[in-house]
Structures are given as C-alpha cells and as structure tokens.
Amino acid sequence: MMTEKIVVSDTNIFIDLVKLDLLGDFFSLPWDIHTTDFVISELEIPEQKAAVMAFIKRKKLTVGKLNAEEVGLIVERSEQTRGKISITDFSVCHYAKKNSYTLLTGDMNLRKVAIKENICVHGILFLFDELVKHNILPPELAAETLKQLKEVNTRLPLEEVDNRIAKWESRMRLK
C-alpha cells in the first residue's frame, strides 16, 4: 500500500480511537503515522498505552524525538500560553511544522496555533471521513461509532457530527 500522507497524532486522537476500538482501523489508513515521545509519555491509562505501544513495536507508528534545543523552545512556548497549550501539544505542533506533516488533534487551542503557523491540521471527524472514504469503516458503522464518540468526547462540533451521522444513515436507507 502506498503512503498517501504523513500525519502526526496528538494524544487526544489516540485516546478517542482506543475508547472506540478504532485504533487498528486508524493504522489501516494509507498513511505514515507519527507522534512524539511526549505523547507516548502522556498516555497514562495502561490499556491505552499498551494499545499504542503495540503499533510502535510493529513499526506502524514512528515516534519522533526532539533535541534539547527544541524541547527548550516548546517549554518556553507553553509557558507563554500560561498552560493553555501543553508542552505535549507544542511537541506535536513543532514536529509537524518542522517536517511539513499534517497534524491531527482535537484540541481547539492547538488547532488555532497550527493554523496560524500554516500547518495542515485536522481532527477526529476528518479521520472518520477518511475511514469511510477508504472503505475501512462502513458508513453505517461510522454513524454508530460517531454516536458513541459524542458520549465520550464533549468537545466535538456537534453540528458537524450530526451532519455526518445523518449523511451516513441516509446511505444506509438508500441500500
């Protein structure tokens, strides 16, 4: 399978995907998936960490490391935001920008920074779109799983979520 794009995932994407049992599906996309060692350290729930670590062991997830100078820079940037944007968030933002990769995050503050810095950025709904587009997740299952996501993630743009659910459920009715 040819790599379509290279993406850098933030912690919240992994957490949502593990909760929804979609992590394996995520790694089925034709993407080269990266994250940073800060994200791996931030995964505190053993099941979540183990699930992500399994993809590192299978060489499906690349963990980027930052040098001391870069770490100093991201710590400074986090302090400037008074903690609104964490060191971990700045680590994925910096890594994505440095390498011209796409950033995946559900954090609105981080999205705003990424957009200001001309980093291509997407969230979990984009992942659902891509899972359906690549025939990894059937539309009816995507709709049901998005309903579950609404229960566990209260920061979603509800109108966009509901539009997707309606679109995918209408496809089911047309069959």
Sequence and secondary structure as in RCSB ss.txt:
>XXXX:A:sequence
MMTEKIVVSDTNIFIDLVKLDLLGDFFSLPWDIHTTDFVISELEIPEQKAAVMAFIKRKKLTVGKLNAEEVGLIV
ERSEQTRGKISITDFSVCHYAKKNSYTLLTGDMNLRKVAIKENICVHGILFLFDELVKHNILPPELAAETLKQLK
EVNTRLPLEEVDNRIAKWESRMRLK
>XXXX:A:secstr
    EEEEE HHHHHHHHHTT HHHHTTSSEEEEEEHHHHHH  SHHHHHHHHHHHHTT EEEE   HHHHHHHH
HHHHHTTTSS HHHHHHHHHHHHHT EEE   HHHHHHHHHTT  EE HHHHHHHHHHTTSS HHHHHHHHHHHH
HH TTS HHHHHHHHHHHHHHHHH 
